Amino acid sequence: MSTTKTSNSVEATLQRIIETPEYQRLLNELQNNSPVISISGLVAGSARALAVASLQRETNKRFAVVTQSTRDLEPWERDLSFWYCALSGKDRCDNELLVIPASESDPYAGVSPHAQTLEKRAVSLWRLRHQKHDIVLLTARALARKSVSPEEIQNAGTVLRLNAEHSPETLAEKLIATGYVREDPVTAVGEFSSRGGILDLWPPGNDAPVRMEFFGDTVDSLREFDPETQLSTGQLRVIEIPPMHELPVMPDDFRLWAEAARERWQDDRFARSLRDRTAFADEGEAFPGWEWLIPIIRTANSSIFDHLGESVLVIDEPGSIEIYLGEVYENLAQRYSEIDQADDIALPPEDLYLSIDDLRAQVQRRQRVELRTLGRSAARQDQDLALDAEAPKLQIGRGRGTRRPTFLFPIADPATEVEWQSQSTMRYHGRVADLAADVRRESEDARTTLFVLPSLGVAERITEILAEYQIESRLSLTGETSDTSVLTPAVVTVGRLSSGFELPGARLIVHVEVDVFDEKTDSVERRGTGADGRRQKVEGKKRRSK
């Protein structure tokens, strides 16, 4: 007797993952709190994201995925968002996935981090404190950077409720201190204006600005409004106002910094550099690069680990991250030395970043999953070669730095190793007849093909092409329910993935648009080496305009 399930075809297709022995072993190790779990064989980034999303949903633990740099966040975010929604049967998963960036600019260049980075980091830390997020994405630098404490980031923001008591003057001062800009009228995120008992504000995460009316210090009205017409569009009972940067700074803080800076850098050689900053600070104004110098009065003793709590660390290519952070620490030490020799003021790296020893200790305290393309055996050989390369018998020309291995994710640590094989998919370059033949052949072998395509129009096009070759398929969107009692050879859905892949053990093939039509998208290169010893490159392609 057949039954109708209240899920969709995409969700039902992905249940094949859970049935594999590799998945069950990983799930068991995670639930038993094994300290280190190493996964090899998952070459494609989208395959890794599927594994991470499915394991997180099953264990209900928060996962913190660590990538090497900011450029790796976008494909990870795109892939995780799609798989999380697909596995949970949702069309949007904005609240379940959180990205925490970190500035990759030179802290000794005399410039502030990019405003967008400061905003996104502060808002993410605020939301991490106030909301439940299942997956957190962050970079290696974000892992190493010192930060404000969870309590400080909570106090930096504000939650306003209707009929609550809150001084509008105090609120305006706090907005300025946390990075909001006074503009009238308010036309963009991060702006506010005040006149009498009315305060307009556009906080991050809101689709429209909010007008707050005060009766004395009582919040009398909260309304969203159209910034063009100024007309109200909806009533609110509560509004969250996250900070635009994580460290609130008032004019008096800059004046205090100027006094402390003169005491710290008393030597005459720093006079010019100091004067360039104190000319602003004495007036209570910010100056370029103040974020890297303010710790002399506002010491940052916390790190991202205090915000993550007991999250499971998921490390994408630990070997690459170790090398990258080793270079970061070496460059920081070298740049600080250069700045000091140039008679410029700066703080040493240990005031801005965790030491390697402290970072290693924090990593060791948490359960972690390592995603290593070739496994720990190959990583051990790479580590031995790296150690030999760092100690040459003869140095010619400029001396080498004092870089030493970081050993953040030691190969010597006992670990459970699981090989979960994935394969690259065929590129058809528009040869739809070959594609149809392969889908039919795969169906005869009890394998299912899932097409993940960037728009409904492209998804419908693929469905029509398959029908022309008498291939039964089902177009199913992740947020809808459908009858899944009858499986079809192919399932077509709408979403964005960085690449296609095949999981032989799960009898699942995933295709993206570039696999079929060979149309150009952005190129994404994996950091690990593939099974053939060459770098794995996912060539994404952008659809040509029509």
Backbone hydrogen bonds, N-H to C=O, Kabsch-Sander energy under -0.5 kcal/mol:
donor,donor_aa,acceptor,acceptor_aa,energy
5,K,3,T,-0.6
7,S,5,K,-1.4
7,S,482,S,-0.8
12,A,8,N,-2.5
13,T,9,S,-2.3
14,L,10,V,-2.1
15,Q,11,E,-0.6
15,Q,12,A,-0.8
16,R,13,T,-1.5
17,I,14,L,-1.5
18,I,14,L,-0.6
19,E,15,Q,-0.9
20,T,17,I,-1.5
24,Q,20,T,-2.1
25,R,21,P,-2.1
26,L,22,E,-2.2
27,L,23,Y,-2.9
28,N,24,Q,-2.1
29,E,25,R,-2.3
30,L,26,L,-2.4
31,Q,27,L,-2.5
32,N,28,N,-1.7
33,N,30,L,-1.4
34,S,29,E,-2.6
37,I,368,R,-2.2
38,S,416,T,-3.3
39,I,370,E,-3.3
40,S,418,V,-2.2
41,G,373,T,-1.9
43,V,41,G,-1.4
48,R,44,A,-1.8
49,A,45,G,-2.3
50,L,46,S,-1.8
51,A,47,A,-2.0
52,V,48,R,-2.6
53,A,49,A,-2.8
54,S,50,L,-2.4
55,L,51,A,-2.2
56,Q,52,V,-2.4
57,R,53,A,-2.0
58,E,54,S,-1.7
59,T,55,L,-2.3
60,N,56,Q,-2.6
63,F,134,D,-2.6
64,A,312,V,-3.2
65,V,63,F,-0.6
65,V,136,V,-2.8
66,V,64,A,-0.5
66,V,314,V,-3.2
67,T,65,V,-0.6
67,T,138,L,-2.4
72,D,69,S,-1.4
73,L,70,T,-1.5
74,E,70,T,-0.7
76,W,72,D,-1.4
77,E,73,L,-3.2
78,R,74,E,-2.6
79,D,75,P,-2.6
80,L,76,W,-2.9
81,S,77,E,-2.3
82,F,78,R,-1.8
83,W,79,D,-2.4
84,Y,80,L,-2.8
85,C,81,S,-2.0
86,A,82,F,-2.7
87,L,83,W,-2.6
88,S,84,Y,-1.6
89,G,85,C,-1.2
90,K,85,C,-2.2
96,E,93,C,-0.8
97,L,93,C,-0.9
98,L,135,I,-2.4
100,I,137,L,-3.4
109,A,106,D,-1.7
118,L,114,H,-2.3
119,E,115,A,-2.5
120,K,116,Q,-2.6
121,R,117,T,-2.4
122,A,118,L,-2.3
123,V,119,E,-2.8
124,S,120,K,-2.1
125,L,121,R,-2.4
126,W,122,A,-2.2
127,R,123,V,-2.5
128,L,124,S,-2.3
129,R,125,L,-1.2
130,H,126,W,-1.4
131,Q,127,R,-3.0
133,H,131,Q,-0.6
134,D,96,E,-0.9
135,I,96,E,-2.2
136,V,63,F,-3.0
137,L,98,L,-3.4
138,L,65,V,-2.5
139,T,100,I,-0.8
140,A,67,T,-1.2
140,A,68,Q,-0.6
143,L,139,T,-1.5
144,A,140,A,-1.4
145,R,141,R,-2.3
146,K,352,L,-2.5
147,S,302,S,-2.4
153,I,149,S,-2.2
154,Q,150,P,-1.8
155,N,151,E,-2.0
156,A,152,E,-1.3
157,G,153,I,-0.8
157,G,154,Q,-0.7
158,T,241,I,-2.0
160,L,158,T,-0.5
160,L,239,I,-2.6
162,L,237,R,-2.7
163,N,219,V,-3.1
164,A,161,R,-2.1
166,H,164,A,-0.5
166,H,217,D,-4.1
171,L,167,S,-2.1
172,A,168,P,-2.3
173,E,169,E,-2.0
174,K,170,T,-2.1
175,L,171,L,-2.3
176,I,172,A,-2.0
177,A,173,E,-2.1
178,T,174,K,-1.6
179,G,176,I,-1.3
180,Y,175,L,-2.7
181,V,190,G,-2.8
183,E,181,V,-0.6
183,E,192,F,-2.5
190,G,202,W,-3.2
191,E,188,A,-1.4
192,F,181,V,-2.1
193,S,200,D,-2.2
195,R,198,I,-2.5
198,I,195,R,-1.9
199,L,212,M,-2.8
200,D,193,S,-2.5
201,L,210,V,-2.4
202,W,191,E,-2.1
206,N,203,P,-1.6
210,V,201,L,-3.8
211,R,223,R,-3.7
212,M,199,L,-2.8
212,M,210,V,-0.6
213,E,211,R,-0.5
213,E,221,S,-2.2
214,F,197,G,-3.2
215,F,218,T,-2.7
216,G,214,F,-0.7
217,D,215,F,-0.6
218,T,215,F,-1.4
219,V,164,A,-2.9
220,D,213,E,-2.4
220,D,218,T,-1.0
221,S,213,E,-1.6
223,R,211,R,-2.0
224,E,234,G,-2.4
225,F,209,P,-1.9
226,D,231,L,-2.7
230,Q,226,D,-2.8
233,T,224,E,-3.1
234,G,224,E,-1.1
236,L,222,L,-2.8
239,I,160,L,-2.6
241,I,158,T,-3.4
244,M,178,T,-2.2
245,H,178,T,-1.2
249,V,177,A,-2.2
253,D,250,M,-1.0
254,F,250,M,-1.3
255,R,251,P,-1.8
256,L,252,D,-2.4
257,W,253,D,-2.3
258,A,254,F,-2.2
259,E,255,R,-1.7
260,A,256,L,-2.3
261,A,257,W,-3.0
262,R,258,A,-1.9
263,E,259,E,-1.4
264,R,260,A,-2.2
265,W,261,A,-2.8
266,Q,264,R,-0.7
270,F,267,D,-1.9
271,A,268,D,-1.8
274,L,270,F,-2.9
275,R,271,A,-2.4
276,D,272,R,-1.8
277,R,273,S,-0.9
277,R,274,L,-0.7
278,T,274,L,-2.9
279,A,275,R,-1.7
280,F,277,R,-1.3
281,A,277,R,-2.4
282,D,278,T,-2.7
283,E,280,F,-1.3
284,G,281,A,-2.0
285,E,280,F,-2.1
290,W,287,F,-1.8
292,W,289,G,-1.4
293,L,290,W,-1.4
294,I,290,W,-2.2
296,I,293,L,-1.4
297,I,294,I,-2.4
298,R,294,I,-1.6
301,N,299,T,-0.8
302,S,147,S,-1.3
304,I,145,R,-0.6
306,D,303,S,-1.3
307,H,303,S,-0.7
307,H,304,I,-0.6
308,L,304,I,-1.9
309,G,305,F,-1.4
311,S,308,L,-0.9
312,V,62,R,-2.9
313,L,311,S,-0.5
313,L,367,Q,-2.5
314,V,64,A,-3.0
315,I,313,L,-0.6
315,I,369,V,-2.8
316,D,66,V,-2.3
316,D,314,V,-0.6
317,E,315,I,-0.9
317,E,371,L,-2.2
321,I,317,E,-1.9
322,E,318,P,-2.6
323,I,319,G,-2.1
324,Y,320,S,-2.6
325,L,321,I,-2.9
326,G,322,E,-2.2
327,E,323,I,-2.1
328,V,324,Y,-2.3
329,Y,325,L,-2.8
330,E,326,G,-2.0
331,N,327,E,-2.8
332,L,328,V,-2.5
333,A,329,Y,-2.1
334,Q,330,E,-2.2
335,R,331,N,-3.0
336,Y,332,L,-2.4
337,S,333,A,-1.8
338,E,334,Q,-2.2
339,I,335,R,-2.6
340,D,336,Y,-2.4
341,Q,337,S,-2.3
342,A,338,E,-1.3
343,D,340,D,-1.6
344,D,339,I,-2.3
351,D,348,P,-2.1
352,L,348,P,-0.5
352,L,349,P,-1.5
353,Y,349,P,-2.8
354,L,144,A,-3.1
359,L,355,S,-2.8
360,R,356,I,-2.7
361,A,357,D,-2.2
362,Q,358,D,-2.1
363,V,359,L,-2.2
364,Q,360,R,-2.4
365,R,361,A,-1.0
366,R,363,V,-1.5
368,R,35,P,-2.4
369,V,313,L,-3.4
370,E,37,I,-3.2
371,L,315,I,-2.9
371,L,369,V,-0.5
372,R,39,I,-2.2
372,R,370,E,-0.9
373,T,371,L,-0.5
375,G,372,R,-0.6
378,A,374,L,-0.6
379,A,375,G,-1.4
380,R,376,R,-2.2
381,Q,377,S,-1.6
382,D,378,A,-2.2
383,Q,379,A,-2.3
384,D,380,R,-2.0
385,L,381,Q,-2.2
386,A,382,D,-2.3
387,L,383,Q,-2.2
388,D,384,D,-1.9
389,A,385,L,-2.2
390,E,386,A,-1.6
391,A,388,D,-1.1
413,D,410,P,-1.0
416,T,36,V,-2.5
417,E,415,A,-0.6
418,V,38,S,-3.0
420,W,40,S,-3.0
420,W,418,V,-0.6
421,Q,419,E,-0.6
422,S,41,G,-1.3
423,Q,502,E,-2.4
428,Y,426,M,-0.6
428,Y,515,D,-3.5
429,H,515,D,-0.5
430,G,516,V,-3.3
431,R,428,Y,-2.2
432,V,430,G,-1.9
435,L,431,R,-1.7
436,A,432,V,-2.8
437,A,433,A,-2.2
438,D,434,D,-2.2
439,V,435,L,-2.5
440,R,436,A,-2.3
441,R,437,A,-2.3
442,E,438,D,-2.8
443,S,439,V,-2.1
444,E,440,R,-1.9
445,D,441,R,-1.1
446,A,443,S,-1.8
447,R,442,E,-2.9
448,T,507,R,-2.3
449,T,489,P,-2.2
450,L,448,T,-0.5
450,L,509,I,-3.5
451,F,449,T,-0.5
451,F,491,V,-3.1
452,V,450,L,-0.6
452,V,511,H,-3.0
453,L,451,F,-0.6
453,L,493,T,-2.3
459,A,455,S,-2.1
460,E,456,L,-2.7
461,R,457,G,-1.9
462,I,458,V,-2.3
463,T,459,A,-2.2
464,E,460,E,-2.3
465,I,461,R,-2.3
466,L,462,I,-2.5
467,A,463,T,-2.0
468,E,464,E,-1.9
469,Y,465,I,-0.9
469,Y,466,L,-0.7
470,Q,467,A,-1.9
471,I,466,L,-2.8
472,E,470,Q,-0.6
474,R,490,A,-1.5
476,S,474,R,-0.7
476,S,492,V,-3.1
480,E,477,L,-1.5
482,S,7,S,-3.9
484,T,482,S,-0.6
487,L,485,S,-0.5
490,A,472,E,-1.1
491,V,449,T,-2.6
492,V,474,R,-3.1
493,T,451,F,-2.7
495,G,453,L,-2.9
501,F,510,V,-1.6
502,E,423,Q,-2.2
503,L,508,L,-2.9
506,A,503,L,-0.9
507,R,503,L,-0.6
507,R,504,P,-1.1
508,L,503,L,-1.8
509,I,448,T,-2.4
510,V,501,F,-3.3
511,H,450,L,-2.9
511,H,509,I,-0.5
513,E,452,V,-0.5
515,D,512,V,-1.1
516,V,512,V,-0.9
516,V,513,E,-0.9
517,F,513,E,-2.6
518,D,513,E,-0.6
518,D,514,V,-1.0
521,T,540,G,-2.6
521,T,541,K,-3.0
524,V,538,V,-2.9
526,R,536,Q,-2.1
530,G,534,R,-3.3
533,G,530,G,-2.1
536,Q,528,G,-0.9
537,K,535,R,-0.5
538,V,524,V,-2.6
539,E,537,K,-0.8
540,G,522,D,-0.9
540,G,538,V,-1.1
541,K,520,K,-0.8
